[in-house]
C-alpha cells in the first residue's frame, strides 16, 4: 500500500545521528573560535567612535560626541542613525567586572575585550534564535542544531561577532525578533508557552536591534505584519476557534511590540519619544554621510552603490552550500505559495513561517537597492540577512531530505547528508586559517580569482594590533596611512601603544629620512583618492605584511611599507 501524498508532505524527515553529531561539532568549534577571537582581535576603526558617543550620552542625553551638542541641539549629520542600548549593555558588564567605572567609558585593552565578549554573547543569542526557529518550523530540535551550525559556519557572522558593536547586534536582534514573529504563526500560539516565546522574543529582539539602529523598527514591523497577514489569509472566517486564535495572535503581537518599544523609549527617550526624529533616523540609515569606495570584484564601487553590489558581496562571502540550499528554499516557497493560493498544499504552516524569514532576508536589502542607499565596506550593514539565509538553507535541506526519504533512491539521503556536513565543515576549516579575521573570508568560488587586489578585506583594520609591534613609531611625519586619513595614531591604537616596536630589531628601525606607510583593507587603495595625504612618502617598498591563508590563496590584511621622505 503506497503512502498518501499528504502523509509524505507532512512527515518530518529525521536528521541522522551522525549528521547531528557533526553539526554539534561544527557549532561548538565555531562558538569557541568566536569567543577566542573576541579576546584576540584588535580594536577596530569604528569602536572608539562609540566609546565617545556613549560618553556624550552620559553628559548630554544624546548618543553623539558631546562636541556635536550645542545649546541642547544636535549638530552632527546622521546623528540619529545609532542608539546606545548595546553600548550601555557593554558598559554595564564593564562596570560589573571592573574595566569601566560607573558613568565613565574606558579605552583600555581590557575594556574593549569585555565589549567584544558581550558582542559575541549577543551573537550566540542570534544563533540560539535561529535554532529555535528551525525547531518551530521543522518540528525537530535535531534540525534546530543543524540550523545553528549553519549560521555558525558562515564566517562573516562569526567574524563580526568578535567585535562589531554596530552590525552584529542588529543581525542577532532581528533574528530574535523574527523568532517572535515566527512563533506568532504557530498553531499553538494560544498556549502560554508559545505566547510567551512570541511576545518575549519580539520585545527583546526589538530592544536589541532597534537599540543600535532605530530604523530596524521598520523591518521588524513588516515581519510582524507579514506573520499576521499570512495567518489571516489562512484563517477560516466560519471557524470560531480559528478566529479566537487570530485574536490571540494580535494580542501577543501587540504586547511584544509595545514592551519592546517602551524599553527603547526608557533607554533613549530623547529619540524614541520623538516621532519626527524617528523619521530622520530612518533617513539617516539609508543615506548615511560616507563617501569612501569599496573594492568589489576588482572594481572600486562608490558608497552610493550600484544595484549589483549587495548580491555580489553576499554571493562572494556566503558558503556555497548555504547559498544553494537557500535559493532552493526560496524556489520552493514561491511554487508552494502559488499552489496554496489554489488550495493545493498541506504546507501552510511552514509557508507562513518561511514568509517571515524571507522578510528578514530580502525586504530591507530590496529597499536599500531600490532607494539608492549608502552601502560600503562589504555587506556588513545588511549582516542581518545572514541568520535568515542560514535558516532558509536549513529549510532547503529539510525539504530535500523529506523528498528523498520517500523516493526509491536509497543512497540519495546519505549523499545529501554527506554534502551538508562537507558544506559546513569546509567554511569552518578554511576560515580558521584566517583567525581572528574570519570576517574577511570568501568562498572557494570567489577564490578562483586572487582575493588581493579584487576585494576590500580588513576594512575595519582589526589587524592593526598585529601591525604595531612591527613598526617603531606612529608619530606624525614618520608614519602615514594610505587611507582613509593620513594619521597612523588612531584612537583604536591607544590600548596597544605599549606594543609599538616590540618586534622590530635594531637594524630594522627607521633610519634618518625614512618613514612607514601603512595600507589596510587588503593593502589596496586608490592612490588618486583626494582624501589621502601621503605626498611625503617616496620610493616605498614592502617591508612586511599581516597575512593569512585562504584556501590556496595568501591574503593581505595590512601592508607595511618603508619609504623615504
LINCORHU-V16883 format. One record per backbone hydrogen bond with DSSP energy under -0.5 kcal/mol. NH is the residue of the N-H (numbers start at 1). CO is the residue of the C=O. E is the energy in kcal/mol with one decimal. If there is no record, write none. Layout:
# LINCORHU-V16883
nh & co & e
NH & CO & E
NH & CO & E
This chain:
# LINCORHU-V16883
nh & co & e
8 & 4 & -1.9
9 & 5 & -2.5
10 & 6 & -1.9
11 & 7 & -0.8
11 & 8 & -0.7
13 & 11 & -0.7
16 & 14 & -0.5
20 & 16 & -2.3
21 & 17 & -2.6
22 & 18 & -2.0
23 & 19 & -2.9
24 & 20 & -2.4
25 & 21 & -2.2
26 & 22 & -2.5
27 & 23 & -2.7
28 & 24 & -2.6
29 & 25 & -2.8
30 & 26 & -2.4
31 & 27 & -2.3
32 & 28 & -2.4
33 & 29 & -2.5
34 & 30 & -2.2
35 & 31 & -2.1
36 & 32 & -2.6
37 & 33 & -2.8
38 & 34 & -1.6
39 & 35 & -1.2
40 & 36 & -2.0
41 & 37 & -3.0
42 & 462 & -1.0
45 & 460 & -2.1
47 & 44 & -0.7
48 & 44 & -0.7
50 & 46 & -1.1
50 & 47 & -0.7
51 & 47 & -1.4
52 & 48 & -2.3
53 & 49 & -2.0
54 & 50 & -2.0
55 & 51 & -2.0
56 & 52 & -2.2
57 & 53 & -2.3
58 & 54 & -2.2
59 & 55 & -1.5
60 & 56 & -2.8
61 & 56 & -0.6
61 & 57 & -1.7
62 & 56 & -0.6
64 & 62 & -1.8
68 & 65 & -2.5
69 & 66 & -1.5
70 & 68 & -0.6
70 & 73 & -2.8
71 & 69 & -0.5
73 & 70 & -2.0
75 & 68 & -3.1
79 & 76 & -1.1
81 & 78 & -1.2
83 & 212 & -1.6
85 & 211 & -1.4
86 & 211 & -0.6
88 & 84 & -2.7
89 & 85 & -2.1
90 & 86 & -2.6
91 & 87 & -2.3
92 & 88 & -2.6
93 & 89 & -2.0
94 & 90 & -2.2
95 & 91 & -2.7
96 & 92 & -2.0
97 & 93 & -2.1
98 & 94 & -1.1
99 & 94 & -1.8
100 & 94 & -1.4
101 & 104 & -1.0
104 & 101 & -2.6
106 & 104 & -0.6
112 & 108 & -2.0
113 & 109 & -2.2
114 & 110 & -2.1
115 & 111 & -1.9
116 & 112 & -2.4
117 & 113 & -2.4
118 & 114 & -2.2
119 & 115 & -2.5
120 & 116 & -2.5
121 & 117 & -2.0
122 & 118 & -2.1
123 & 119 & -2.3
124 & 120 & -2.0
125 & 121 & -1.8
126 & 122 & -1.8
127 & 123 & -1.8
128 & 124 & -2.4
129 & 125 & -2.2
130 & 126 & -2.0
131 & 127 & -2.1
132 & 128 & -2.3
133 & 129 & -2.3
134 & 130 & -2.2
135 & 131 & -2.0
136 & 132 & -2.2
137 & 133 & -2.8
138 & 134 & -2.9
139 & 135 & -1.2
144 & 140 & -1.1
145 & 141 & -2.3
146 & 142 & -1.8
147 & 143 & -2.3
148 & 144 & -2.2
149 & 145 & -2.5
150 & 146 & -2.5
151 & 147 & -2.1
152 & 148 & -2.4
153 & 149 & -1.6
154 & 151 & -1.7
155 & 153 & -0.9
157 & 154 & -1.6
158 & 154 & -1.5
159 & 155 & -3.2
160 & 156 & -1.8
161 & 157 & -1.8
162 & 159 & -1.3
163 & 160 & -1.5
164 & 160 & -2.6
165 & 163 & -1.1
168 & 164 & -0.9
169 & 164 & -0.6
170 & 166 & -0.6
171 & 167 & -2.1
172 & 168 & -2.8
173 & 169 & -3.0
174 & 170 & -2.6
175 & 171 & -1.8
176 & 172 & -2.2
177 & 173 & -2.5
178 & 174 & -2.7
179 & 175 & -2.0
180 & 176 & -1.6
181 & 177 & -2.0
182 & 178 & -3.1
183 & 179 & -2.5
184 & 180 & -1.3
185 & 181 & -0.7
185 & 182 & -1.1
186 & 183 & -1.2
189 & 186 & -1.5
190 & 187 & -0.6
191 & 188 & -2.0
195 & 191 & -2.3
196 & 192 & -2.7
197 & 193 & -2.0
198 & 194 & -2.6
199 & 195 & -2.7
200 & 196 & -2.7
201 & 197 & -2.3
202 & 198 & -2.2
203 & 199 & -2.3
204 & 200 & -2.7
205 & 201 & -2.8
206 & 202 & -2.1
207 & 203 & -2.2
208 & 204 & -2.3
209 & 205 & -2.7
210 & 206 & -1.8
212 & 209 & -1.4
213 & 209 & -2.4
214 & 212 & -0.6
216 & 213 & -2.3
217 & 214 & -1.9
218 & 215 & -1.9
219 & 215 & -0.6
220 & 216 & -2.5
221 & 217 & -2.2
222 & 218 & -2.2
223 & 219 & -2.0
224 & 220 & -2.2
225 & 221 & -2.3
226 & 222 & -2.7
227 & 223 & -2.3
228 & 224 & -2.5
229 & 225 & -2.8
230 & 226 & -2.8
231 & 227 & -1.8
232 & 228 & -2.5
233 & 229 & -2.4
234 & 230 & -1.4
235 & 231 & -0.8
235 & 232 & -0.8
237 & 235 & -0.5
239 & 236 & -1.4
240 & 238 & -0.7
243 & 239 & -2.1
244 & 240 & -2.2
245 & 241 & -2.2
246 & 242 & -2.0
247 & 243 & -2.0
248 & 244 & -1.9
249 & 245 & -2.1
250 & 246 & -2.2
251 & 247 & -2.3
252 & 248 & -2.6
253 & 249 & -2.7
254 & 250 & -2.3
255 & 251 & -2.5
256 & 252 & -2.7
257 & 253 & -2.4
258 & 254 & -2.3
259 & 255 & -2.7
260 & 256 & -2.2
261 & 257 & -2.3
262 & 258 & -2.7
263 & 259 & -2.1
264 & 260 & -1.8
265 & 261 & -2.8
266 & 262 & -2.3
267 & 263 & -1.6
268 & 264 & -2.6
271 & 268 & -1.2
272 & 268 & -2.2
273 & 269 & -1.5
274 & 271 & -2.0
275 & 273 & -0.5
278 & 274 & -2.0
279 & 275 & -1.7
280 & 276 & -1.4
281 & 277 & -2.2
282 & 278 & -1.7
283 & 279 & -1.9
284 & 280 & -3.1
285 & 281 & -1.8
286 & 282 & -1.6
287 & 283 & -2.0
288 & 285 & -0.5
290 & 288 & -1.7
294 & 301 & -2.5
296 & 294 & -0.7
296 & 299 & -3.5
298 & 454 & -3.0
299 & 296 & -1.6
301 & 294 & -3.0
301 & 299 & -0.7
305 & 303 & -2.0
305 & 373 & -0.6
309 & 306 & -1.7
312 & 308 & -2.4
313 & 309 & -2.1
314 & 310 & -2.7
315 & 311 & -2.3
316 & 312 & -1.9
317 & 313 & -2.1
318 & 314 & -1.1
323 & 319 & -2.2
324 & 320 & -2.6
325 & 321 & -2.6
326 & 322 & -2.2
327 & 323 & -2.4
328 & 324 & -2.1
329 & 325 & -2.2
330 & 326 & -2.1
331 & 327 & -2.4
332 & 328 & -2.5
333 & 329 & -2.4
334 & 330 & -2.4
335 & 331 & -2.2
336 & 332 & -3.0
337 & 333 & -2.9
338 & 334 & -1.5
339 & 335 & -1.9
340 & 336 & -2.7
341 & 337 & -1.8
342 & 338 & -0.6
342 & 339 & -1.0
343 & 340 & -1.6
344 & 339 & -2.6
351 & 347 & -2.5
352 & 348 & -2.3
353 & 349 & -1.9
354 & 350 & -2.5
355 & 351 & -2.3
356 & 352 & -1.3
357 & 353 & -1.7
358 & 354 & -2.5
359 & 355 & -1.5
360 & 356 & -1.4
361 & 357 & -1.9
362 & 358 & -2.3
363 & 359 & -2.0
364 & 359 & -0.6
366 & 362 & -2.1
367 & 363 & -2.2
368 & 364 & -2.8
369 & 365 & -2.5
370 & 366 & -3.0
371 & 367 & -2.6
372 & 368 & -0.5
372 & 369 & -0.8
373 & 368 & -2.6
374 & 286 & -2.4
375 & 303 & -3.4
375 & 373 & -0.5
380 & 377 & -1.1
382 & 379 & -1.7
383 & 380 & -1.8
385 & 382 & -2.2
386 & 383 & -1.5
387 & 383 & -0.5
388 & 384 & -0.8
389 & 385 & -2.3
390 & 386 & -2.5
391 & 387 & -2.0
392 & 388 & -2.7
393 & 389 & -2.5
394 & 390 & -1.8
395 & 391 & -2.4
396 & 392 & -2.5
397 & 393 & -2.3
398 & 394 & -2.4
399 & 395 & -2.6
400 & 396 & -2.1
401 & 397 & -2.6
402 & 398 & -2.4
403 & 399 & -2.0
404 & 400 & -2.8
405 & 401 & -1.6
406 & 402 & -0.6
406 & 403 & -0.9
407 & 404 & -1.3
410 & 408 & -1.2
412 & 409 & -1.5
414 & 410 & -0.5
415 & 411 & -1.9
416 & 412 & -2.5
417 & 413 & -2.9
418 & 414 & -2.4
419 & 415 & -2.1
420 & 416 & -2.1
421 & 417 & -2.4
422 & 418 & -2.6
423 & 419 & -2.6
424 & 420 & -1.3
424 & 421 & -0.5
425 & 421 & -2.4
426 & 422 & -2.5
427 & 423 & -0.6
428 & 424 & -1.2
429 & 425 & -2.9
430 & 426 & -2.9
431 & 427 & -2.0
432 & 428 & -1.2
433 & 429 & -0.8
434 & 431 & -1.6
435 & 432 & -1.2
437 & 434 & -2.5
440 & 437 & -2.3
441 & 438 & -1.9
443 & 316 & -2.7
447 & 443 & -1.9
448 & 445 & -1.1
449 & 446 & -1.6
454 & 451 & -2.1
455 & 451 & -1.6
456 & 295 & -2.1
457 & 521 & -2.4
459 & 457 & -2.4
461 & 458 & -1.8
464 & 461 & -1.4
465 & 462 & -0.9
466 & 463 & -1.2
467 & 463 & -1.1
468 & 464 & -1.8
469 & 465 & -0.5
470 & 467 & -2.2
471 & 468 & -1.4
477 & 479 & -0.5
478 & 475 & -1.9
479 & 475 & -0.8
480 & 516 & -2.0
481 & 486 & -2.0
482 & 518 & -2.7
488 & 479 & -0.5
490 & 488 & -2.1
493 & 490 & -1.7
494 & 491 & -1.2
496 & 493 & -1.8
497 & 494 & -1.4
499 & 496 & -2.1
500 & 497 & -1.5
501 & 468 & -2.2
501 & 471 & -1.1
502 & 499 & -2.0
503 & 469 & -2.4
504 & 501 & -1.6
505 & 503 & -0.6
508 & 505 & -2.1
509 & 505 & -0.7
509 & 506 & -0.9
514 & 511 & -2.0
515 & 563 & -2.3
516 & 478 & -2.7
517 & 561 & -2.5
518 & 480 & -2.6
519 & 559 & -2.7
521 & 458 & -0.7
521 & 557 & -0.8
522 & 557 & -1.5
523 & 557 & -0.5
527 & 525 & -1.0
529 & 526 & -1.9
532 & 529 & -1.5
534 & 532 & -0.6
537 & 534 & -2.0
538 & 564 & -3.0
541 & 562 & -1.9
543 & 560 & -3.2
544 & 560 & -1.6
546 & 558 & -2.6
547 & 545 & -0.8
548 & 555 & -1.9
549 & 433 & -0.7
550 & 553 & -3.0
553 & 550 & -2.7
555 & 548 & -2.7
555 & 553 & -0.5
557 & 546 & -3.0
557 & 555 & -0.6
558 & 546 & -1.3
559 & 519 & -2.9
560 & 544 & -2.8
561 & 517 & -3.0
561 & 559 & -0.5
562 & 541 & -2.6
563 & 515 & -3.2
563 & 561 & -0.5
564 & 538 & -3.8
565 & 513 & -2.7
